[in-house]
Amino acid sequence: MRSKSSTIRTGRATTVLAALLAGGLALSACSGGEKDDGGGKGGKDGGGSAPAGNTVALPRLDGAQLEISAVWTGQEQANFKKVLAEFERRTGAKVTFVPAQDPIINFLGSKIAGGQPPDVALLPQPGAIKQAVDKGWAKPVGPQAQKELAKNYSQGWQDIGKVGGKQYGIYYKAANKSLVWYNAKVFENAGAKEPATWKDLLTTAQAVYDSGVTPFSVPGADGWPLTDWFENIYLSQAGPEKYDQLAQHKIKWTDPSVKQALQTLAQIWGKKDYLAGGQKGALQTEFPNSVTQTFTGGDQPKAAMVYEGDFAQVNIGETKAKVGTDAKVFPFPAVGSAAPVVSGGDAAVVLKDSKAAQALMTFLASPDAATIQAKLGGYLSPNKNVPLSAYPNSVQQKIAKALIASGDDFRFDMSDQAPQAFGGTPGKGEWKDLQDFLRNPGDVAGAQAALEKDAAAAYGSGS
């Protein structure tokens, strides 16, 4: 659980995303960040360097060696390594990327037990940050990184990296998890329209089905996308107050609001013909393939739509489909009175404190680092001083604009706020329980009972 102080407010953001993505708003590049704050003089004296075009001064760190760990793989990892290469160029430090496995807390625990923790780790859950603090692993953010964070981030994104009021995490990467990607050609052939409400989504799905294409690709082999489906429905239908209560386990998973959300979810998951491969096929489909099979196969892809965050663009990029023309996106439809805005993210946390580690944190909190990865695609930054023009296409620019425009008014991924044993472990807790529900969407009561049993055990132990 994250600290009470990091509860994020919501309100207007529930309509901001829909307005920005559905409308034809003109995109304008925001500021690329403030000028050098005088943190270093540059040159060879070791005082720091902030050449023209850079917004933050970094110290010379010749001879320093750092390890940074994250669960990122494939293109996402390759793109992040380009960010690290720029840090190396500007400081003289050597940075090694250490691939981690989920759950990352267990991975880090084994590294720490062996006396070889990475200097910095990117943690994908606020619950994991708190666990790292509670175990005595995490070190507070230093003053220069804190200054950069305050300059570039809204208060909400700062607060969600705090534990007990102290800053431990810097959210380098964000995710807009309230998006549905669709095959534009399939929609055109079916005469289907982008839906604004859940009822509209069901109508669109039927039109697509009638045209001869399966409506949805669902990555059931991975538990986490299933939690995201549930969270969007629950936030929109039950509302933000209930969402916060369930996220903190102040209400039980046997609550009627959870029953209603699962029944709504079953309107899609319960229709075998609406899922690519049916429930059985969905449970064998991993996330990357759920995306690529939506945008391959010409006029007859395996599915017309796939729900997930902005990061799906990385996988779309593995096909011939072009984002904005062949692959389009609409906001997750409103189930209740307003469309949901659910966000996720990865926060950098120091495990081995040093001048070099804190300099890397400062760099990751700056627009300089985020702008590099933004240009490479499949990435979204909560840093408000990253120019919108850095994002490679109009769709990504709209998504980024919506995230920044929401300010503090969003809700963070519920499963990421939970103890990792419940919300972040493959084959266990919420991930497994929702896989079981996908397998048998008619058993709402059984799903609720399993979710509550696992949540009670995890929240009770704090693990």
C-alpha positions, -999 to +999 in steps of 0.1 A: +000+000+000+011+035-007+009+061+020-024+080+026-007+112+015-002+100-020-039+095-027-046+111-061-076+133-066-099+129-096-126+149-113-122+167-145-097+142-159-124+117-165-136+138-194-102+153-205-090+121-222-122+116-242-122+152-253-086+152-264-086+119-282-121+121-298-118+158-308-096+174-334-078+197-310-047+214-324-015+202-309+010+226-296+044+218-283+048+228-246+080+241-231+111+219-234+119+226-198+136+254-179+172+264-186+201+252-165+195+260-129+232+267-123+239+233-108+273+231-125+299+251-144+306+225-171+340+218-186+366+194-171+366+207-136+340+181-126+315+208-116+288+195-140+278+200-176+247+213-193+256+220-230+232+239-252+199+220-256+202+203-222+181+215-193+199+199-164+236+201-152+252+167-144+285+161-126+315+145-142+316+109-130+346+094-148+353+059-135+320+055-117+301+023-125+263+019-120+238-009-124+202-002-131+175-029-132+140-031-146+116-057-160+117-042-195+125-064-224+128-061-262+124-027-278+115-010-246+148-021-230+167-012-262+152+023-262+160+028-225+196+018-231+198+048-255+188+071-226+215+055-204+241+060-232+234+097-231+239+098-194+272+080-199+282+105-226+275+135-204+290+122-172+317+096-181+300+070-159+295+035-171+259+022-167+249-015-170+213-025-175+204-056-155+172-074-167+148-082-138+121-108-136+086-104-122+079-099-093+108-075-092+107-073-054+116-110-052+143-105-078+158-076-059+155-096-026+177-123-040+202-097-053+204-080-020+207-113-001+237-120-023+252-086-016+249-074-052+219-051-054+217-028-084+223+009-077+189+019-091+158-001-098+126+008-117+097-004-098+063-008-115+041-006-085+037+020-056+032-011-034+066-023-045+081+011-035+066+008-001+079-027+003+114-016-006+112+012+020+098-011+047+126-036+041+152-009+044+163-012+008+153+021-007+172+054-002+156+088-002+158+110-034+187+135-031+183+173-032+193+178-068+169+151-080+142+164-057+147+199-072+144+185-107+113+165-098+096+196-083+103+216-114+090+190-139+062+170-123+027+177-110+022+172-073+002+140-079+031+123-097+055+135-069+032+122-042+028+087-056+065+082-053+065+091-016+063+068+014+055+084+048+058+118+033+094+112+021+103+110-016+117+077-027+105+072-062+107+093-094+082+082-120+103+080-152+077+063-173+039+066-173+012+047-190-023+058-201-042+026-195-076+039-207-073+032-244-087+008-270-067+003-302-085-008-333-079-019-369-091+010-390-097-011-421-119-035-402-140-007-387-144+008-422-155-024-437-180-030-408-193+005-409-184+006-372-179+038-352-156+047-323-178+041-292-182+066-264-201+045-240-201+008-229-235+003-247-219+018-278-189-006-275-212-036-275-230-022-306-196-017-323-185-052-313-217-067-329-212-047-361-176-060-363-187-095-356-214-093-383-187-082-408-169-115-402-141-104-378-138-114-342-142-082-321-116-085-293-081-097-287-076-104-250-042-114-236-054-138-209-020-156-206-008-124-188-028-116-157-020-079-156-040-068-187-071-085-171-067-063-140-066-033-163-099-043-179-115-046-145-101-013-132-114+008-161-149-006-158-149-003-120-136+033-119-162+044-144-191+024-130-185+026-092-168+060-091-135+073-077-144+070-040-152+033-043-121+028-064-099+042-037-117+021-010-112-011-029-076-002-038-069+001+000-090-029+008-113-007+029-142-025+012-142-062+004-141-077-031-174-093-022-190-058-023-219-054-047-200-028-067-174-055-076-202-079-086-217-053-109-183-046-126-176-083-131-211-088-146-204-059-170-170-074-179-187-107-186-208-090-213-176-093-234-155-120-217-186-143-216-191-142-253-169-169-268-174-155-304-163-120-293-128-132-282-100-143-306-097-180-300-126-179-274-118-180-237-094-209-242-075-191-269-074-158-249-059-176-220-031-188-243-024-154-258+004-132-243+002-094-245+026-088-274+007-113-297-026-099-286-016-066-302+002-079-333-026-103-343-050-073-343-029-056-370-018-084-392-038-106-416-050-079-440-088-075-440-091-106-419-070-101-387-077-124-358-094-095-340-105-059-346-098-044-312-073-048-284-075-029-251-043-017-234-022+014-228-002+037-250+027+013-248+009-010-272+025+011-299+058-007-294+041-039-305+021-022-333+055-011-346+064-048-351+037-050-378+033-030-410+004-010-395+009+027-392-003+043-360-028+070-368-039+055-401-040+017-400-040+015-361-063+040-344-073+045-308-103+056-288-107+063-250-120+034-229-158+040-231-178+054-202-195+026-183-209+050-158-213+088-159-178+095-171-150+077-190-122+064-168-086+077-166-064+050-152-026+055-152+003+033-144+041+038-144+076+028-134+095+047-107+132+049-103+144+041-067+179+042-053+191+010-036+228+019-033+233+055-025+261+074-042+269+106-060+265+087-093+232+070-084+217+104-074+230+120-106+212+093-126+181+100-106+184+137-114+188+129-151+158+106-151+137+134-135+147+158-162+131+164-196+165+155-212+161+118-205+124+115-212+127+134-245+152+109-258+128+080-252+097+099-263+112+103-298+117+066-300+080+058-296+060+035-273+067+056-243+049+082-222+064+105-196+046+122-167+072+150-170+053+181-180+083+198-196+088+171-223+079+188-256+048+173-272+067+176-305+091+149-292+065+122-296+066+107-330+030+108-341-002+127-336-018+099-317+010+097-292+010+135-289-027+135-280-022+108-254+007+127-238-013+159-239-042+142-222-020+128-194-003+162-187-037+181-189-051+158-162-026+172-137-033+155-104-068+143-115-063+107-123-063+073-106-033+050-105-036+014-115-053-004-086-034-036-088-002-017-087-012-001-054-019-035-038+007-056-020+026-075-048+014-109-036-021-098-046-017-074-074+016-081-091+026-118-091+021-141-121-001-171-113-012-157-079-037-133-064-057-110-086-039-120-118-048-157-114-083-150-101-092-129-131-077-155-154-100-180-137-129-156-143-120-153-180-121-191-181-156-191-165-172-157-167-205-170-154-191-176-119-192-140-106-197-151-069-168-176-072-145-149-086-155-124-058-148-150-031-114-159-046-104-123-049-114-114-014-096-145+001-064-136-017-067-098-010-073-104+027-043-126+030-020-102+011-032-070+028-031-087+062+005-097+058+015-066+038+034-088+013 
